[in-house]
Amino acid sequence: MNHTLYLSENPVETTAQDCLRAYSPRPFTVDEYYRMADAGILDEGDRVELIHGCIVVREPPSPPHAGHITRLIRLFSALLGDRVLVSAQNPIEIDEYNHPQPDIALLRPRDDFYETAHPTPADVYLLVEVALTSVRADQREKVPLYARAGIRELWIVNLRDGIIEVCRDPSIDGYRGISKLEPGSRLSISAFTDVELSIDETSRALTAG
């Protein structure tokens, strides 16, 4: 979407990204982000998350995107049972300026089901981002963010290219191990090596065994 900035007497056509480069917007904190929700500035139905202090609109739930998330919830729940809590599109508390909402999070079980506080990176076994239109944005913004936060493992289910990017061994400089797996490949979760999955060659979806 284009906006018009009047930086001089002549209008200049620019994009939202140009605005961010031209100015220095003040980042919002997590506390301010939730106060906006309490005040009704952000609605409960708004598909947004806080990344680097910016309120970012998340990828719209197209049928392929939503369907893959539902498929993964069922798959992980069946394979891992009570060994994990499967959380879908809920916040992970990383720091003062970052509260991402990954599509799937496999969390350490807790008696209160995280009703008293959002999970932190230490509670995460695996994060999964399902991406169709947001592949480049996830690779550019979320992969480095999750690595710096110490998220032990991240999968990007790349629906656009039909592959799964598996990111492991996080560091301040990014993930040291990144593999791009095509249909027919097999993989396991590093925290649960006894559970094996495969990428179906026909549907390109994850299946058990």
C-alpha positions in Angstrom: 0.0 0.0 0.0 1.4 3.4 -1.0 1.1 6.6 1.1 2.0 10.1 0.1 4.6 12.0 2.2 4.9 15.8 1.8 8.6 16.1 2.5 8.8 19.2 0.4 6.4 21.2 -1.9 6.2 18.1 -4.2 4.5 15.0 -3.0 6.7 11.9 -2.8 5.2 8.5 -3.3 6.6 6.1 -0.7 5.9 2.8 1.0 5.5 1.9 4.6 9.1 0.6 4.6 10.3 3.9 3.2 8.6 5.6 6.1 10.5 3.4 8.6 13.8 4.2 6.9 13.1 7.9 6.6 12.1 8.4 10.2 13.1 6.9 13.5 9.9 5.5 15.0 10.0 4.9 18.8 9.6 1.2 19.5 6.7 0.0 21.7 7.4 -2.0 24.7 5.4 -5.2 25.6 3.7 -3.3 28.4 2.6 -0.5 26.0 1.5 -3.1 23.5 -0.9 -4.8 26.0 -2.1 -1.4 27.3 -3.2 -0.6 23.7 -5.3 -3.8 23.8 -6.7 -2.9 27.1 -7.7 0.5 25.8 -9.3 -1.0 22.7 -6.8 0.5 20.3 -5.9 -3.1 19.3 -8.8 -5.4 19.1 -8.7 -9.1 20.2 -9.3 -10.1 16.6 -6.4 -8.1 15.2 -3.8 -10.4 13.7 -0.7 -8.6 15.0 2.4 -9.3 17.0 5.2 -7.3 18.5 8.5 -7.6 16.7 11.5 -5.3 17.5 9.0 -2.9 19.1 6.9 -2.7 15.9 3.3 -3.8 15.7 3.4 -6.2 12.8 0.4 -7.6 10.9 0.6 -11.3 10.6 0.0 -13.4 7.5 -3.8 -13.8 6.7 -5.2 -17.2 7.5 -5.6 -18.5 3.9 -7.0 -22.1 3.7 -3.6 -23.7 3.0 -2.0 -21.7 5.9 -4.8 -22.5 8.4 -5.1 -26.1 7.2 -1.4 -26.8 7.8 -1.6 -25.4 11.3 -4.6 -27.6 12.1 -2.8 -30.6 10.6 0.3 -29.9 12.7 -1.7 -29.5 15.9 -3.3 -32.9 15.4 0.0 -34.5 14.4 2.1 -33.2 17.3 -0.6 -34.0 19.8 -0.9 -37.6 18.6 2.8 -38.2 18.5 3.9 -36.5 21.7 0.8 -36.6 23.9 1.4 -35.3 27.5 5.1 -34.9 26.8 4.4 -31.4 25.5 1.8 -28.6 25.4 0.9 -27.8 21.8 0.3 -24.0 21.6 -1.1 -22.4 18.5 -0.5 -18.7 17.6 0.1 -17.6 21.2 2.8 -15.3 22.5 6.3 -16.2 23.5 7.8 -13.7 25.9 11.3 -13.0 24.5 12.2 -9.5 25.9 10.8 -6.0 26.4 10.3 -5.4 22.7 9.4 -8.8 21.3 6.3 -10.9 21.8 6.0 -13.0 18.6 3.1 -15.4 18.1 4.5 -18.4 16.3 2.0 -20.6 14.4 2.9 -23.6 16.6 5.0 -23.9 19.8 5.8 -27.2 21.5 6.1 -26.2 25.1 7.4 -27.8 28.3 4.3 -29.0 30.2 3.2 -26.8 33.1 0.4 -27.4 35.6 -1.2 -23.9 35.0 -1.0 -24.3 31.2 0.8 -20.9 31.1 -2.3 -19.1 32.4 -0.2 -17.0 34.9 2.6 -16.1 32.5 3.5 -16.5 28.9 6.2 -19.0 28.0 9.8 -17.9 27.6 12.4 -19.4 25.3 13.5 -21.8 28.1 10.0 -23.3 27.9 10.2 -24.0 24.1 11.1 -27.3 22.6 10.2 -26.3 19.0 8.7 -23.4 17.2 7.0 -23.8 13.8 6.2 -20.9 11.4 3.9 -21.9 8.5 4.6 -19.5 5.7 3.0 -18.8 2.3 3.3 -15.1 1.6 5.5 -14.4 4.6 8.5 -16.6 3.7 11.0 -13.8 3.1 9.8 -11.8 6.1 10.1 -14.8 8.4 13.6 -15.6 7.1 14.8 -12.0 7.5 13.2 -11.1 10.8 12.0 -14.1 12.8 14.9 -16.5 12.2 17.6 -14.1 13.6 15.2 -13.1 16.4 14.6 -16.7 17.5 18.3 -17.6 17.3 19.3 -14.6 19.5 16.6 -15.6 22.0 18.1 -19.1 22.3 15.1 -20.9 20.8 16.6 -24.4 20.4 14.8 -25.4 17.2 12.7 -23.6 14.6 11.0 -25.0 11.5 9.7 -22.9 8.7 7.1 -24.8 6.7 7.6 -23.1 3.4 4.3 -23.7 1.5 5.4 -21.5 -1.4 8.4 -23.7 -2.3 7.2 -27.0 -0.8 10.2 -27.4 1.6 10.8 -27.3 5.4 13.7 -25.2 6.7 15.0 -26.7 9.9 17.1 -24.3 12.1 19.1 -25.6 15.0 22.0 -24.6 17.3 21.1 -21.0 18.0 23.7 -18.3 18.6 23.7 -14.5 18.8 24.8 -14.5 15.2 22.0 -16.8 14.0 21.4 -20.5 13.7 24.6 -22.4 13.0 22.7 -25.4 11.5 20.1 -24.7 8.8 18.8 -27.5 6.5 16.3 -27.3 3.7 14.3 -30.5 3.4 12.4 -31.5 0.4 9.4 -33.9 0.0 10.6 -37.5 0.8 12.9 -36.3 3.6 12.7 -37.6 7.1 13.3 -35.5 10.3 12.9 -35.6 14.0 12.6 -33.0 16.8 16.0 -32.6 18.5 14.3 -32.7 21.9 12.4 -35.9 21.0 14.7 -38.0 18.7 12.5 -41.1 19.2 9.8 -39.4 17.2 10.3 -39.4 13.5 8.4 -37.5 10.8 8.5 -37.4 7.0 7.5 -34.9 4.3 4.9 -36.5 2.1 6.0 -36.4 -1.5 2.4 -35.9 -2.7 0.9 -33.4 -0.3 4.2 -32.0 0.9 2.8 -32.1 4.4 4.4 -33.6 7.5 3.3 -37.1 8.4 4.2 -39.5 11.2 7.1 -42.0 10.6 
